[in-house]
Amino acid sequence: MPDRVYLDNSATTQVARAVVDAMAPYFDVRYGNASSLHSFGQEARHAVEESRESMADSLGVRADEIVFTSGATEADNLAIVGAALARSGGGGHVIASKVEHDAVLRAVEWLQPMGFAVTLADVDGTGRVDPETVRAALRKDTFLVSIMAGNNEIGTLEPIAEIGRICRERGVLFHTDAVQALGKVDLPMDSVDLLAASAHKLHGPKGVGFLYARRGTRLVPLTHGGGHERGLRSGTENVPAIVGFAAALRLALAERDEVTARMWRLRRRIIDRVLRMPGTRLNGHPEDSLPHITNFSFAGIEGESLVMKLDEAGIAASTGSACSSPNLEPSHVLVAIGVPLSMAHGSLRISTGRDTTDADVERLLDVLPRVVGELRAMSPFKVGE
């Protein structure tokens, strides 16, 4: 088999060599516990705080507003559940969108039996939330709005600066899941109160994320113990991963102009070529999008079969979110944007990375029509019927 092609960078990315090198000493040389008082511990503490300062500087925020977590799922939950539990009167109203990641949707769903009301805002056919829809949904008891920065399945960018301004006018906390957007697009930090991110989506290690929590935002911690991370996330800090996250963010920002320009060029080529195939639909906005994500639906086939056939040809892609890929239900994102159920089951997400080449994409574009044709030949449903 020829060398494999990896086009599932929205699920996870290869850790960059510079990131591995930055992490290495903290496994076997500077391996102290960052809470210890001796020199080993203080070396680790210095690495954590230096990483925090570096990331805060990159984002234009204060270092004490960065809380390290095990990943974005924990950060999203700390933001949403932590803000809800911090309400002195209990109860209240939360707004999210119908296309949020499950880390957000399941968190707001968990609040409902506790007496919290939840509104899931509709989106348009490209997956975009209208800021006026959010404004109209606000109530006197609304305390939190959660709208992602860029969609993990279809790539559509959300107008988070405008939504954040509306929330600020009404004194409502605004949270955004920026997992796919960090390091790829500008983030309006002055418009958000809470922002979640994860390292492994930008060529950093798995198992580490952060929550940006604007100074003065009240949160109740979800884990209790030694009071690490300003009391918001107890547990021994994952020093190598934190160092790796900081290194990955620095690398992503240093390379961003070059890498995103290449991603945009590849994305446009993919869209142009794939849409020449009959019975094919682009999901998400063609331009107002993250540069690395492209999502299609193909009539007459199942997405899981397409992913498996591509894998047999040495090409890795996905049907949608890797966090729920074993679920055979149609994507809630595709349902929300109005994709017919017959086509929602035949979706393919292609996501490029910093190392994706023109040859990688050309190989996909050579193989994909053949694979789709083979699957349609076996299907009882014919394109156009």
Secondary structure, 3 states (H helix, E strand, C coil): CCCCEECECCCCCCCCHHHHHHHCHHHHCCCCCCCCCCHHHHHHHHHHHHHHHHHHHHHCCCHHHEEEECCHHHHHHHHHHHHHHCCCCCCEEEEEECCCCHHHHHHHHHHHHHCEEEEEECCCCCCCCCHHHHHHHCCCCEEEEECCCECCCCCEECCHHHHHHHHHHHCCEEEEECCCCCCCCCCCHHHCCEEEEEHHHCCCCCCCEEEEECCCCCCCCCCCCCCCHHHCCCCCCCHHHHHHHHHHHHHHHHHHHHHHHHHHHHHHHHHHHHCCCCCEEEECCCCCECCCEEEEEECCCCHHHHHHHHHHCCEECECCCHHHCCCCCCCHHHHHCCCCHHHHCCEEEEECCCCCCHHHHHHHHHHHHHHHHHHHHHCCCCCCC
